Amino acid sequence: MSFDLVTLIDYEAQLSRDSAAAVDTLRKREGQIHSRILAKLTDKRTALLAWIRELKPGEGPWPGVVLVRGYDSFVFILFLAGFFCGVGSIQVFLRYDGSEPVNVIPIIAFYGFLQILLVLWYLLKSGVARMFRAMPGGALIALLRDFGARFIARRPHLFSVQNFDNRVRDVFLQRLKDVHSSLLISKAWQAFQVFGLAFHLASLGTFLLMIAFNDYTFAWRTTLQLEAGLFHQIVSALSLPFAWLSDFLHPTLSLIESSQFDRFQKGFVRGEALATKDWWPFLAAVIAVYGLLPRFLIWAWLKSYSYRYLRAYSPSDFQSEGLWQRLSEAQSGWTNESLEAPRAVPDQTLAEISRTEEKSCVLIVWRETDLPGEAVKDLLQSRFNFTVRSSMNAQGLAKESALIVESLKAFDSLVFVTDPFELPGEAIDKIRIAVRAKFPKALLLFAPLEKSETGLKFSGDKTAWTHALKIYRDPYLGLLENA
């Protein structure tokens, strides 16, 4: 089972609504749902997919279908715009009244060299973006992002039955930006590639139709001191990708020499050229190879990227981990806030399901926190399925950030055991930034613990902690007891 775009949007919308709900309310709801999806609690992604599909008939509203249809409509509008722009563009280049031949240089410059520059610019942006594990952005992406935000802002009913409540919508937009930015950017680039595809497809089709039903003469002319030999070298370089297909696709030196036109003499430099019509196969190939083909390849790669993203996506942000933990607790009988061992369950196979995904973590004992190390490790193992792979004390010194990052491995979480009355500050933020540079999706969890008669317990002002952590606007960061 895997997410599709509609289900992913609906899932994010529900998590956005849940962000304002009480934990007890969410636990009660998950307790009611888990018995209906019992067979699908074998792994996190399957369980969360079953969870959202179980919720959809009853709760809501669900924006997935509306937003995907809105995106598809926008892509169709771009296709139409690209199509008509392509038709108009080639008609401008082929404007011909019989008094002068059509100049091939503007066509070569626009459909050849300009397209090469655009593709190289996209590849350069992609290469730089990949260095930062992102998708290429830019002004067009920012424009589309703003357009999408305005589209959503005018439809608050998609997220809440109360039209005046925009909090859910704002959380939803922030989650999409923080968790799924690469998917959103790939969908945006797909839309713009559809415009390019339609543009060049229409240009090529219109070009061939106009060649078939009209009588054109082609030539080349320019104010620059361009010799026929140099122009032949330029044209030969452009025709390298397709010249092997046919001799007609590679203009010869004799064709170039005979088709040079002088506007002031109102004639060809070397007399009347009878073969100047032979330019059209080369021009059609330039439009197809440098305009249409790159757009199709980029579009196909982006389409494949979006498909692979949705196929492979397994929610790992803080809210998703909290949801998975609540489903596991309901499954194994953990329905209260106690940190003691879970109650015995009559059917032990039910409790085992929640143990199928053991998680590793690096434990950071923050500053002067004085708690029994083994008790903390037992708590993480028994209550949260965390195996402590390594642990260290940290005082908030600058050199400690690098040590903490070096101790982390892929899929590790970072758990801070802190004093309940010391809220995270600048030192924690520096560690967070250092971790994000190497592990963008590593969970950072905070456990404000203190000793009690029965062992360890979460303490401190939970509301104050929640607000302090929200300041970071990090979807992979939160309180351990909410995870």
N, C-alpha and C positions, 0 to 999 in steps of 0.2 A: 504494500500500500504506500502511496506517495501523495503529496499535496498537489492540487492543481491551483491555478491562480485565484479562482473564485473562493475555494476553500481556505486558501492562505489569507486572503483579505478578510473573510468572515472570522477566521481564527484570531487575527490581530485585532479586529473590532471587539470581539468578546473579551480578550485580555485587557483591552483599553477600558471597557466597562468594569471589569473586575478590579482594576487598579484603585477604584474608589470604594470598593465593597469591604466589609469587615471580614477578617480571616475566618471567624466562626461561621459566618453565613456561607462562605465558600466551602468550608469543610463539610457543612451539612449538605450542600448541593452535591458535592463530589461523592459523599457517602450514599446518596440516593442513586447516583448514576452508575457507580462502579459495579453494582450487581447486574446491570443490564449490558455491560461491556466486558464481562468477566473473561470471556475467551480471548479477548484482544489485549489483555494486559501483559502480554509476553515481552514487549519492548516499548520504549518511550514513544517513538514516532507512531507506531500502530495504535497505542493507547490514546494519544492526544488527537489523532485523526478520528478515532471512534468517539471520543469525547465531544468534539465539535459537531460531528454528524448526529450525535444523540441529542445535543442541545438545540439544533436548528429548528426542529418542528415546533418547539415550545417558546423559546426566548427570541430575542431579536431587538430591533430590526437588523437585517443582514445586508450590508452594502456591496457584497462581492459581485453579484450579477449586474447591478446598476453601474458600478465602476468599470467592470470589464467591458460592458456594452458601450459605455462612454468612451473608453480607450479605443475600442474597435471602430466606433463612429469617427473618432478623431483621425485614426489611421486611414479610413476610407476617404475622408475629406482631403487629407494630404495626398492620397493617391490621385484623386480627381484634380487637385491643384497642380501636382506634378505633371499629370497627363496633358492638361491644357497649356501649361507653361512650356512643355516640350514641343507641342505642336506649334505654338506661336514662335518659339525660339528658332526652330529650323526654317520656318517660313521667312523669318527676317534674314537669315543668312543666305537663303536661296532666292531672295528677291531679284527678279530678272525681267527686264523689259525688252531685251533683244539688242539694245544699243551697246552694252558692254558685257563681257562674260562675267560669271560669278567668280569672285576672288576666293581661292581656297585657303588662304592664310588665316583669316578670322575663324574659319571652321576648324582648322587644325589647332589653332591656339586655344579655342574654347573647349572643344571636345577631346583634345589630346593633352596639351601641356597643362591647362588649368586643372583637369581631372587628375593628372599625375600628382600635381602639387597638393590637391585636396586629400587624395588617398595617403600620400606620404605624411601629411600633417596629422591625419587620423592615426596612422601607425605610430608616429612619433609620440603623440599624446597617449596612445595605448601602452607603448613601451615605458614611458615615464610613470604612468598610472600603475602599471604592474609592479614597478619597484616599490610602490607604497601599498600593494595588495588592494588595488581599487580598480574601478572602471574609469575610462577617460570622461572628463566633464567638459565644461565650457559654457559659453554664453547661451547657445541653443538649449542645452540641458537645463540651465537655470531658468530660461524663459518657459520651457515646458513644465518645469517643477512649479513655477509660480502660477501658470495656467491651471494645473491640476489642483493646487491648493485653493485657488479661487472657485473652481468647480465644486470642490468638496465643501468649502465654506458656505456656499449658498444652499447646501442640502444637509442641514444639521439633523433632519429627521432620519437620515440614513444610519445614525449612530445612537440616537436616543429618542424615546417617545415624547420627550419634552424638548420642543424646538429651541427653547431659550438656553438649554444646557449645552454649552460648547466645550466643556472640559473633556468629554470623551473624545470628541473630534480632534482636539489639540493633542491629547495623548496618543491617539491613533496616528496622526501625521508624524509625531516625533518618533514613534516606534518604527514606522516604515523607513524613516530617514536613518535611524540608528542601526536597525537590524537588517534591513533589506535594501540598503542603498545600491549595492552592485546590481541586484535584479532590476530595480527601478531605472537605473541608468541604462542598462542593456535594453529594456523595453523602450526607453526614450530614443536611443540610437536606432533601434529597429524601425520606429515610426519615421524617422528622418531618412533612413535608407529606402523605405517604401516610396517616399517622395522622389528620391534620386532614381530609383528603379523605374517608376512611372515616367519621369521626365525623359530619361534616355531611351526607354522603350518607345515612347511616343515620338521622340525625335527620329529614331531609326526607322520606325514604320512610316512616318510622314515623309522622310527623305526618300525611301524606296518608292513610295506611291508617286511622289512628285517627279522622280526620275522616270518612272514608267509611263506617266501620262503627260509629260511635258518634254520639250526639247531644250536641253541645257548645254551651254558651252562653258567650260571652266578655264581659269587662268590663274596666274599669281602675280601680284604686284605689291610693292611696298616702297615707302619713302627712303628706307634704309638702304645702304650700299650692300646689297645682298647678291652675291654671284650665284649663278645657276649651279656651279659645282658644290658650293657650301650648302645651298638649299637641298640639293640631292642627298648630301650626307645626313642632314637633319631628317629628311623624309625616310631615308633608309634606316636610320636608328629607330624611328617610330614604327616602322613596318617589321622590325625584327620578330616580334611575337607571332606574327601571322603570315609573313611573306612566303614561308615554306608551303602554305596551303595552295597557292596559285600564283603564277607570274603576274596575273592581272592586279594582285593586291600590292605590288611593289612598283611604284612609278619609276620608269627608266630615266636616265640622264637626258636622252633625246626628247622624251615627253616634257621634261621640265624646261629644257632649253627652248623648245618650240612653243610652250604655253606661257612664256613670260609676256606680259601685256604692259604697254605704255599708254597711260590715259591721255597724255598730251598729244601723242602721235595718233591716238585713237586707232591703234592696231597692235598686232603682235610684233615683238622686237625682231623676230626672224621670219617675218612674213606670215601668211595665213596658216593657221594650225588646224589640220584636219582631224588630228587624234586627241584633241583636248577633252573630248567626252570620256576618255579613258581614266579620268581622275575619280569617277564616282565609286568604283569598287574599293579603292583605298580609303576614301572618305567614310564609306559605310563601315568598313572594318575598324577605323579609328573610333567611331561612335560606339560600336559594339564592344571592342576590346578595352578601351580606356574609360568609357562611360558606363556601359551597361554591366559588363562582367565584374568589375571590382565591387560595384554596388550589390550585385547579387551575392558574391562571395562573402562580403561583410555582413549582409542581412542573414545569410544562411548560418554563419558562425554565431551571430548574436541570437538567432532563433535556437540554435543548438545549445548555447550557453544557458538560456532561460529554461529550456527543457531539462538540462542536466542539473541546474540549480534546484528546480522543483522536485526532481526525482531524488536527489541526494539530501534535500533539506530535512534536518532533524532538529526541532527547536531546542536550543541550548541556552537561551537568555535566562535571566533571573526569574522572571514571572513564569516562564514555561517550566523551569526546574521546580518552582513552588507548586505549580499545578500537578506535575508528575509526582511530587512528594505527597501531596494531599490524596491523590488517587491510590498511591502505595499505602499510605496510612489507613485509608478506609478499607483497603484490601486486607491488611494484616491486623486490623482491629485497633489501630492507634487513632483514637478520636479525641484525645484531650491534650492539654499542654504539658503534661508531666514529662520530666526527663528521665524517669525511671524506666526500667525495662518494659517492653510492651506486654500487654496481657496475653495469656495463652489463647490460641485460637483452636476450636475443635478440629477443624480440618487443616492440618499443617501445610498441605499443598497450596493453600491460598496464601499463606505468609511467604512461601518461597518465591512466588511470582515477583513480589516487590524486591527480592534480593538478586534478581537476574543481572542487574547492572551495577556492579560494584564500582565505586568511584575513588580515584586517588586525589590526594590534596597535599599541599605544603602548608604546614602549620606555623603561623607567626604569633609568638607570645609578645604582645605589645607593651613595651616599657616596663612599668613596675608591677604588672599583673602577677599575682602570686597564687597560682592554682596548681594542684597536683597534676603533673604531666600525664600520667597513666589514666587518671580519671577523665581528663579532657579527651584523650584518644579513644577511650571506651565509649564516651558519649557520642563522638563523631561516628564511630563504627556502628553502635547499636541503634542510634536514633536516626542517623542520616546516611548510613551505608558508605561513609567515607573511610578509606584506609589512609592513614597518615604515612606518606612516603618519606618525608623528612620534616624536621622542625628546627626553628631557630628563634632566638630572642632578638628583638629590634628596638632601638631607642629613637629612631627617626633621623639618624645621621645620613648625610648625603651618600656616603660610600655603600650604605646598606641596600640601596635600590638595585645596584648592579648585582650584588650577591643574591638578592631575592630572585631577580630575573634569571640568573644562571641556575638557580636551584629548580626552576620550573621546567616541566616538559610538556609536550603536546597533550591536551585533554586534562591536564592538572587543574584543580581549583586552588585558590589561595584563600586560606581561612585565617582571619585575624581574631585572636582571643584578646579582648580588651577589658579595661576597667569600665563598668557600666556607666560611670559618670564622666568619662572622657570622650567627648564626641570627636569624630575624625576631623582633622584640620589640614594644614598645608603639607605637613610631612607625609600624611597618607596620600594626598593628591599627587605628590611627586613620585611615590611608589606606583600609584595607579597609572600615571602617564608612562613611566618606564616599562611597566608590564604591557600596556596597550601597544607600545611600539613593536613588540615582538609577538605578543599573543593577543590579537584584537578581540577574541571571543572567550578568553579565560574568565571563569567566574571568580569574583572577589566577594567573599562572604565575611560578615562581621558577627562575632559572637560575644556580646557583653555579658560575661558570666561572673557569678560570685558563689561562694560556698553556702551550703544550707545543711540542715540536719540530715537530709536524705542524700546529699551528694553535691551536685552542681545545679544551678538554676539560672535561667535568663533573668536579667534584672535591668534597672534603669528605666528612663522614660521612653517607652517605645515610640510614642508620637514624635518626640524630639529627635530620636535616632532616624526615624523614617524621613523626616524633613531634611535632616542634615545630609543624608545620603542622596536624596533627590536633587540636591544642588549640583551634583556631579553630572547629572543627565546621562548616566551610563546604564544601558539596559542589561548589562552583565554584572551588576553590583547590587548588593542588598543585604538584609539581615538574614543570618543563618536560620533563625527560627521560622522565617517566612518561606524558606526554600523547600 
